[in-house]
């Protein structure tokens, strides 16, 4: 093999690669896919970095009714999302364990909320700030 990669890193590498492919596909769709064009016009409006066969398959997939319905549903869900968590790739389980280590006990729900929705005491949006303030007022 070309690279000497530890076996336990293989899962992370595959997951990371998968995310990059997915994000790249999303950027290509945003930049090149135009649903107002005919199927043939969409196929002809191909980015140089995408192979013809793969582009044709992507355009056909994006034009399917089921794909459009899923896309619209996900778009609606994202628009309703009010609070943005700031832990990045870190799982809630990992946040909980880190808090448990620093506090010396299991963190409360409020401590978990603060850790996941604020960074250095600052929140990313008004809804999270209001939720923290209102829970502080009741405790």
N, C-alpha and C positions, 0 to 999 in steps of 0.2 A: 504494500500500500504506500501511498504517497505521504500520508500523515500518520503519526503515531498518536492516536487519540485514546484516552482512557475509556474503558467500557461504560463507566457510570456517567460519562459526559455525552454519550450518544443520544440519549433521549432529549436532553436539553438542546443539542445541536439540531436535531430533526424538528423539534418544536419551534425553535428560533427561525429556521429556514422556512417552515410552513407559514409563520406569521409574515415574514418578508415577502413571500410569494403572494399572500392574500392582500397585503397592503399595496404591493406593486400593481396587482390587478385592479384594485379600487382606484388608484391614481390614474391608470390607463383608461378606465371606464369614465371617470370624471372628465378627463381631457379629450377623449376621442369619441365616445359613444354619444350619438345624438338620436333620440327616439323619433324625432320629427322627420328624419330621412327615411327613404325606402331601404329595404333590406340590402339591395345591391349597392346602393350609395354608401351605406354603413360599412359593408364589406370592403368597398374600394377605399374608404377613408381609414386605412390601416396605419398604425404607428410603425415606424421602421424596425423597432426593436422586437416586434411580435411577428412570429412566423405566420404566413398566410393561412395555413390549415388551422392553427390555434385561434387566430383572430376570427375566422369564419365560425368556429365552434362557440367562441365566447359571445359573438353577436347574436347567433341563433339562440343561445341560452338566455341572454338578456332580453330577447324579444318574446320569449315564451310568456304566456299569460300568468302561469304559476310563479315564475320568477319576478314578474312585475308586481304581483300581489304581495309576495314576501317582502320585496323591496319597499313598497308603500307602507306595509304594516310596521316594518322595522324603523322606517323614517318617522312614523307617527309616534312610536314608543320613545325614540330618541328625543323628539320635540317635547314630550311630556316630562322628561327627566329633569328634576329640579336641582337635586344635590349631586355634586361631583366628588367622589372620593379621591384622596390624594396619595394613596399608598402605592400607586404605580403597579408594578408586577408583583409586589409583595402580597402574599395571601393573608386573609384574616387570621388564619391559624398562626402564622408567623408573627403577625402584629401582636396577637394575644400572648404568645410565648415571650416576646421581647418585653412587653409590659409586665408580665408576671415576674420576669427576672429583675426588672428595675424597681418594681413596687414591693416585691417579696410576697405577693399574694395574687390570687386571680383578679384580673381587672373587672370593674363593674361595667355594665352596659354603657353608661355615660362615658367612662374612661375609654372604652373601645370606640365609641362614636367620635369622641374628640380626636383620638389618634388617627382615625380613618378619614375624617372630614376636615381636619385643620392641620396646618403645618406651622410650627413655631408660633402657635397661638393665633394664626391668621387663617381664615376660611377662604375658599375660592368663590363662594357665592352667598347671597343674602339669605337664602333659605336655610343653609347649614348654620350660618351665624345666628339667625333667629331661633333655630332649634336648640342650639347650645345655650343661648341667653335664657330661653324659656325654661329649660331644665335646671339651669343654675338658680332661677328665681323660685322654683318649687322645692329645691333641696335645701 
